[in-house]
């Protein structure tokens, strides 16, 4: 673990992290080289993205009202190209909110003197350079945003896990220990992110890949039937089956014969989950892969055995309801109520006669 040194730092010495994982599911995200972090254009881009993030206006208002209260200190690391600068590891939103207030003040907006005084120097913790810096930085973000209370979305969490495994060379169990997750969950998120990256790199379907599709892959890689169908290989962290493009057709938009846009059949993780019922049933699978048939048709076929067996539960519920009927309720029965009871009796008699006929036929054979 690197040495941690408390230090008060003026806001203009803090560099926002333009490669912050919270940015990486944004459209148009481009990774910046670290030796260019201090450039005005790079900082302006990170600042703009943070100002557009959810909740930053509320954070700014809170600081304007109460001054900067260092309940959670900003964690930074030295910036080697400029000894006077520090890169923010944890606390980019707070740093951006402070910068926003100071920009407003510079533009003539009124800010209380005591608030300005609290923003002159911000309490930070400096993580001194060491060989373990990157692992520490990743672990710190993970504790807060993967398993902690200020959680990122699934895509950012998985992105951090992939970075810790692929770039830092940490084993899944080590990542799990650092982030407070199970090894199983780390592996699941790793596979899902890799599967989404595989879609991004596909020549035919890559244009449709986006971070919001992560939940689909998170569900897909967790289903043994899908992993078997698409031939997931742990060695390459990729699907290698011949039907991969068939799956892509289910999760991406297409066009009909007249050029009209057709929405994908699988648009959410709940629909992907239905594959565990659909794929083992040949007829349900055939309907799923038919461009002219709906997902609901495939689901209905896949669940027909369960629906056929549900009569016992429904009848038991009706029997319980009849057993609970008291004299007062019987006195209040309307003609419609009585008609329902008579229909129930007639149907029960009919099913019993059908059963007797089937049993007689079976005996005759």
C-alpha positions as semicolon CSV with decimal commas, in nm:
position;residue;x (nm);y (nm);z (nm)
1;X;0,000;0,000;0,000
2;X;0,144;0,345;-0,088
3;X;0,224;0,603;0,175
4;X;-0,072;0,833;0,246
5;X;0,009;1,191;0,341
6;X;-0,255;1,449;0,447
7;X;-0,211;1,779;0,267
8;X;-0,413;2,095;0,195
9;X;-0,404;2,173;-0,178
10;X;-0,541;2,478;-0,366
11;X;-0,812;2,378;-0,616
12;X;-0,611;2,505;-0,914
13;X;-0,343;2,245;-0,839
14;X;-0,591;1,956;-0,872
15;X;-0,627;1,784;-1,209
16;X;-0,951;1,607;-1,288
17;X;-0,901;1,254;-1,416
18;X;-1,013;1,255;-1,782
19;X;-1,005;0,874;-1,787
20;X;-1,242;0,847;-1,492
21;X;-1,435;0,522;-1,526
22;X;-1,764;0,707;-1,484
23;X;-1,699;0,864;-1,827
24;X;-1,628;0,543;-2,012
25;X;-1,988;0,452;-2,092
26;X;-2,048;0,799;-2,240
27;X;-2,080;0,842;-2,614
28;X;-1,771;0,985;-2,774
29;X;-1,539;0,894;-2,484
30;X;-1,171;0,901;-2,583
31;X;-0,892;0,795;-2,350
32;X;-0,634;1,068;-2,280
33;X;-0,259;1,016;-2,247
34;X;-0,146;1,090;-1,892
35;X;0,128;1,331;-1,998
36;X;-0,148;1,550;-2,147
37;X;-0,380;1,554;-1,844
38;X;-0,286;1,911;-1,754
39;X;-0,367;2,054;-2,096
40;X;-0,658;2,303;-2,081
41;X;-0,859;2,120;-2,346
42;X;-0,826;1,785;-2,168
43;X;-0,927;1,935;-1,834
44;X;-1,215;2,126;-1,995
45;X;-1,353;1,804;-2,144
46;X;-1,342;1,621;-1,809
47;X;-1,493;1,924;-1,633
48;X;-1,779;1,942;-1,885
49;X;-1,861;1,573;-1,844
50;X;-1,866;1,607;-1,466
51;X;-2,090;1,915;-1,480
52;X;-2,335;1,712;-1,686
53;X;-2,334;1,421;-1,440
54;X;-2,634;1,352;-1,223
55;X;-2,636;1,519;-0,883
56;X;-2,347;1,760;-0,932
57;X;-2,580;2,063;-0,919
58;X;-2,709;1,941;-0,581
59;X;-2,353;1,895;-0,455
60;X;-2,263;2,245;-0,572
61;X;-2,567;2,392;-0,395
62;X;-2,476;2,209;-0,075
63;X;-2,125;2,355;-0,078
64;X;-2,263;2,702;-0,159
65;X;-2,493;2,674;0,140
66;X;-2,264;2,509;0,395
67;X;-1,912;2,570;0,269
68;X;-1,674;2,285;0,192
69;X;-1,707;2,025;0,468
70;X;-1,432;1,762;0,441
71;X;-1,641;1,466;0,555
72;X;-1,479;1,263;0,277
73;X;-1,128;1,373;0,187
74;X;-1,014;1,397;-0,174
75;X;-0,753;1,132;-0,258
76;X;-0,485;1,241;-0,507
77;X;-0,153;1,126;-0,646
78;X;0,141;1,332;-0,767
79;X;0,149;1,426;-1,134
80;X;0,507;1,350;-1,249
81;X;0,519;1,602;-1,540
82;X;0,440;1,887;-1,297
83;X;0,534;1,861;-0,927
84;X;0,285;2,139;-0,844
85;X;-0,011;1,936;-0,971
86;X;-0,200;1,637;-0,838
87;X;-0,430;1,396;-1,020
88;X;-0,757;1,330;-0,838
89;X;-0,803;0,958;-0,774
90;X;-1,118;0,984;-0,565
91;X;-1,325;1,300;-0,539
92;X;-1,352;1,422;-0,898
93;X;-1,713;1,531;-0,849
94;X;-1,632;1,733;-0,538
95;X;-1,337;1,893;-0,715
96;X;-1,555;1,982;-1,014
97;X;-1,825;2,128;-0,789
98;X;-1,567;2,350;-0,618
99;X;-1,429;2,460;-0,955
100;X;-1,782;2,542;-1,071
101;X;-1,844;2,766;-0,770
102;X;-1,514;2,947;-0,823
103;X;-1,592;2,993;-1,193
104;X;-1,931;3,140;-1,102
105;X;-1,766;3,374;-0,854
106;X;-1,518;3,484;-1,119
107;X;-1,812;3,561;-1,348
108;X;-1,967;3,791;-1,088
109;X;-2,198;3,555;-0,900
110;X;-2,228;3,628;-0,530
111;X;-2,062;3,372;-0,302
112;X;-2,054;3,406;0,076
113;X;-1,707;3,503;0,210
114;X;-1,701;3,207;0,450
115;X;-1,771;2,970;0,158
116;X;-1,487;3,121;-0,046
117;X;-1,256;3,087;0,255
118;X;-1,338;2,715;0,281
119;X;-1,242;2,669;-0,086
120;X;-0,898;2,830;-0,074
121;X;-0,731;2,498;0,010
122;X;-0,898;2,158;0,005
123;X;-0,802;1,878;0,246
124;X;-0,659;1,588;0,051
125;X;-0,474;1,264;0,108
126;X;-0,173;1,223;-0,122
127;X;-0,095;0,867;-0,226
128;X;0,279;0,880;-0,284
129;X;0,424;0,704;-0,587
130;X;0,504;0,336;-0,546
131;X;0,487;0,019;-0,749
132;X;0,147;-0,062;-0,601
133;X;-0,013;0,271;-0,692
134;X;-0,232;0,147;-0,973
135;X;-0,363;-0,150;-0,773
136;X;-0,429;0,080;-0,477
137;X;-0,607;0,333;-0,697
138;X;-0,825;0,063;-0,853
139;X;-0,902;-0,090;-0,514
140;X;-0,994;0,246;-0,366
141;X;-1,238;0,322;-0,647
142;X;-1,376;-0,028;-0,632
143;X;-1,445;-0,024;-0,260
144;X;-1,647;0,295;-0,302
145;X;-1,812;0,238;-0,638
146;X;-1,833;-0,139;-0,695
147;X;-1,928;-0,278;-0,357
148;X;-1,974;0,048;-0,163
149;X;-2,261;0,290;-0,117
150;X;-2,183;0,518;-0,413
151;X;-2,209;0,248;-0,673
152;X;-2,143;0,290;-1,041
153;X;-2,350;0,122;-1,307
154;X;-2,271;-0,232;-1,414
155;X;-2,058;-0,127;-1,710
156;X;-1,819;0,088;-1,502
157;X;-1,789;-0,179;-1,232
158;X;-1,703;-0,443;-1,489
159;X;-1,460;-0,206;-1,663
160;X;-1,266;-0,164;-1,340
161;X;-1,252;-0,540;-1,288
162;X;-1,119;-0,593;-1,641
163;X;-0,856;-0,324;-1,587
164;X;-0,743;-0,484;-1,260
165;X;-0,716;-0,827;-1,419
166;X;-0,579;-0,744;-1,764
167;X;-0,367;-0,435;-1,701
168;X;-0,254;-0,495;-1,344
169;X;-0,230;-0,873;-1,376
170;X;-0,432;-0,948;-1,063
171;X;-0,599;-1,286;-1,021
172;X;-0,977;-1,298;-0,990
173;X;-0,953;-1,398;-0,625
174;X;-0,720;-1,104;-0,554
175;X;-0,961;-0,862;-0,727
176;X;-1,247;-1,011;-0,527
177;X;-1,062;-0,957;-0,198
178;X;-0,978;-0,597;-0,288
179;X;-1,334;-0,507;-0,394
180;X;-1,530;-0,703;-0,136
181;X;-1,696;-0,924;-0,397
182;X;-1,710;-1,299;-0,445
183;X;-1,472;-1,452;-0,698
184;X;-1,778;-1,585;-0,881
185;X;-1,916;-1,234;-0,923
186;X;-1,580;-1,096;-1,036
187;X;-1,559;-1,368;-1,302
188;X;-1,915;-1,304;-1,415
189;X;-1,856;-0,931;-1,461
190;X;-1,527;-0,999;-1,636
191;X;-1,691;-1,237;-1,885
192;X;-1,980;-0,997;-1,949
193;X;-1,752;-0,703;-2,025
194;X;-1,537;-0,915;-2,254
195;X;-1,846;-1,042;-2,436
196;X;-1,965;-0,684;-2,491
197;X;-1,619;-0,588;-2,616
198;X;-1,642;-0,880;-2,858
199;X;-1,961;-0,730;-3,001
200;X;-1,788;-0,391;-3,030
201;X;-1,518;-0,548;-3,243
202;X;-1,755;-0,731;-3,478
203;X;-1,742;-0,596;-3,835
204;X;-2,112;-0,652;-3,900
205;X;-2,274;-0,570;-3,566
206;X;-2,014;-0,358;-3,385
207;X;-2,191;-0,032;-3,469
208;X;-2,478;-0,131;-3,240
209;X;-2,260;-0,196;-2,934
210;X;-2,314;0,042;-2,643
211;X;-2,256;0,042;-2,269
212;X;-2,629;0,018;-2,195
213;X;-2,624;-0,334;-2,342
214;X;-2,400;-0,457;-2,060
215;X;-2,691;-0,608;-1,856
216;X;-2,779;-0,834;-2,151
217;X;-2,431;-0,983;-2,154
218;X;-2,417;-0,995;-1,774
219;X;-2,721;-1,222;-1,787
220;X;-2,611;-1,417;-2,095
221;X;-2,273;-1,528;-1,957
222;X;-2,439;-1,643;-1,635
223;X;-2,663;-1,895;-1,815
224;X;-2,496;-2,233;-1,884
225;X;-2,735;-2,297;-2,173
226;X;-2,624;-1,974;-2,345
227;X;-2,256;-2,035;-2,279
228;X;-2,295;-2,383;-2,429
229;X;-2,497;-2,255;-2,728
230;X;-2,249;-1,980;-2,815
231;X;-1,943;-2,183;-2,703
232;X;-1,787;-1,954;-2,445
233;X;-1,413;-2,019;-2,406
234;X;-1,240;-1,920;-2,083
235;X;-0,900;-1,929;-2,252
236;X;-0,989;-1,650;-2,491
237;X;-1,268;-1,488;-2,283
238;X;-1,489;-1,492;-2,593
239;X;-1,776;-1,673;-2,763
240;X;-1,652;-1,895;-3,044
241;X;-1,972;-2,065;-3,162
242;X;-2,111;-2,051;-3,515
243;X;-2,441;-1,905;-3,387
244;X;-2,287;-1,591;-3,239
245;X;-2,427;-1,371;-3,516
246;X;-2,766;-1,532;-3,460
247;X;-2,751;-1,408;-3,101
248;X;-2,639;-1,064;-3,218
249;X;-2,945;-1,050;-3,446
250;X;-3,164;-1,105;-3,139
251;X;-3,015;-0,813;-2,944
252;X;-2,967;-0,554;-3,221
253;X;-3,217;-0,368;-3,442
254;X;-3,276;-0,478;-3,802
255;X;-3,488;-0,391;-4,105
256;X;-3,780;-0,576;-4,259
257;X;-3,821;-0,641;-4,631
258;X;-3,961;-0,290;-4,681
259;X;-3,679;-0,113;-4,499
260;X;-3,873;-0,046;-4,177
261;X;-3,679;-0,061;-3,851
262;X;-3,745;-0,369;-3,639
263;X;-3,660;-0,355;-3,270
264;X;-3,449;-0,638;-3,127
265;X;-3,631;-0,932;-2,972
266;X;-3,414;-0,924;-2,661
267;X;-3,387;-0,574;-2,516
268;X;-3,339;-0,641;-2,145
269;X;-3,177;-0,889;-1,908
270;X;-3,517;-1,037;-1,814
271;X;-3,577;-1,135;-2,176
272;X;-3,228;-1,283;-2,207
273;X;-3,306;-1,488;-1,896
274;X;-3,593;-1,652;-2,084
275;X;-3,333;-1,823;-2,304
276;X;-3,276;-2,080;-2,031
277;X;-3,632;-2,202;-2,095
278;X;-3,646;-2,141;-2,470
279;X;-3,318;-2,289;-2,597
280;X;-3,370;-2,645;-2,461
281;X;-3,712;-2,667;-2,638
282;X;-3,663;-2,719;-3,016
283;X;-4,000;-2,569;-3,112
284;X;-3,954;-2,267;-2,886
285;X;-3,602;-2,216;-3,023
286;X;-3,732;-2,237;-3,381
287;X;-3,990;-1,967;-3,312
288;X;-3,732;-1,748;-3,136
289;X;-3,503;-1,755;-3,439
290;X;-3,785;-1,693;-3,685
291;X;-3,774;-1,323;-3,778
292;X;-4,151;-1,327;-3,838
293;X;-4,245;-1,471;-3,498
294;X;-4,248;-1,288;-3,167
295;X;-4,052;-1,350;-2,851
296;X;-4,378;-1,395;-2,661
297;X;-4,472;-1,687;-2,885
298;X;-4,142;-1,857;-2,805
299;X;-4,188;-1,792;-2,432
300;X;-4,541;-1,935;-2,442
301;X;-4,421;-2,256;-2,609
302;X;-4,128;-2,284;-2,367
303;X;-4,357;-2,251;-2,066
304;X;-4,650;-2,460;-2,192
305;X;-4,564;-2,758;-1,971
306;X;-4,562;-2,535;-1,664
307;X;-4,889;-2,374;-1,770
308;X;-5,047;-2,715;-1,824
309;X;-4,952;-2,818;-1,469
310;X;-5,079;-2,496;-1,312
311;X;-5,442;-2,621;-1,302
312;X;-5,388;-2,793;-0,966
313;X;-5,286;-2,469;-0,796
314;X;-5,576;-2,278;-0,953
315;X;-5,833;-2,543;-0,855
316;X;-5,693;-2,564;-0,501
317;X;-5,734;-2,188;-0,468
318;X;-6,096;-2,213;-0,581
319;X;-6,165;-2,500;-0,337
320;X;-6,016;-2,300;-0,049
321;X;-6,230;-2,000;-0,141
322;X;-6,547;-2,214;-0,144
323;X;-6,460;-2,371;0,191
324;X;-6,433;-2,026;0,345
325;X;-6,774;-1,910;0,227
326;X;-7,002;-1,845;0,522
327;X;-7,381;-1,843;0,550
328;X;-7,400;-1,465;0,515
329;X;-7,207;-1,476;0,189
330;X;-7,430;-1,755;0,057
331;X;-7,738;-1,546;0,135
332;X;-7,592;-1,254;-0,065
333;X;-7,515;-1,455;-0,381
334;X;-7,643;-1,282;-0,691
335;X;-7,765;-1,461;-1,001
336;X;-7,429;-1,396;-1,167
337;X;-7,247;-1,542;-0,864
338;X;-7,469;-1,850;-0,872
339;X;-7,409;-1,889;-1,246
340;X;-7,031;-1,898;-1,184
341;X;-7,071;-2,172;-0,923
342;X;-7,292;-2,375;-1,155
343;X;-7,039;-2,336;-1,437
344;X;-6,763;-2,452;-1,201
345;X;-6,967;-2,760;-1,105
346;X;-7,045;-2,838;-1,470
347;X;-6,682;-2,810;-1,573
348;X;-6,569;-3,031;-1,284
349;X;-6,827;-3,296;-1,382
350;X;-6,718;-3,273;-1,745
351;X;-6,350;-3,318;-1,664
352;X;-6,432;-3,617;-1,441
353;X;-6,635;-3,777;-1,723
354;X;-6,348;-3,714;-1,966
355;X;-6,111;-3,879;-1,721
356;X;-6,341;-4,182;-1,686
357;X;-6,366;-4,221;-2,063
358;X;-5,989;-4,198;-2,103
359;X;-5,937;-4,452;-1,827
360;X;-6,190;-4,689;-1,991
361;X;-6,016;-4,653;-2,327
362;X;-5,681;-4,728;-2,171
363;X;-5,825;-5,044;-2,006
364;X;-5,976;-5,162;-2,338
365;X;-5,639;-5,136;-2,506
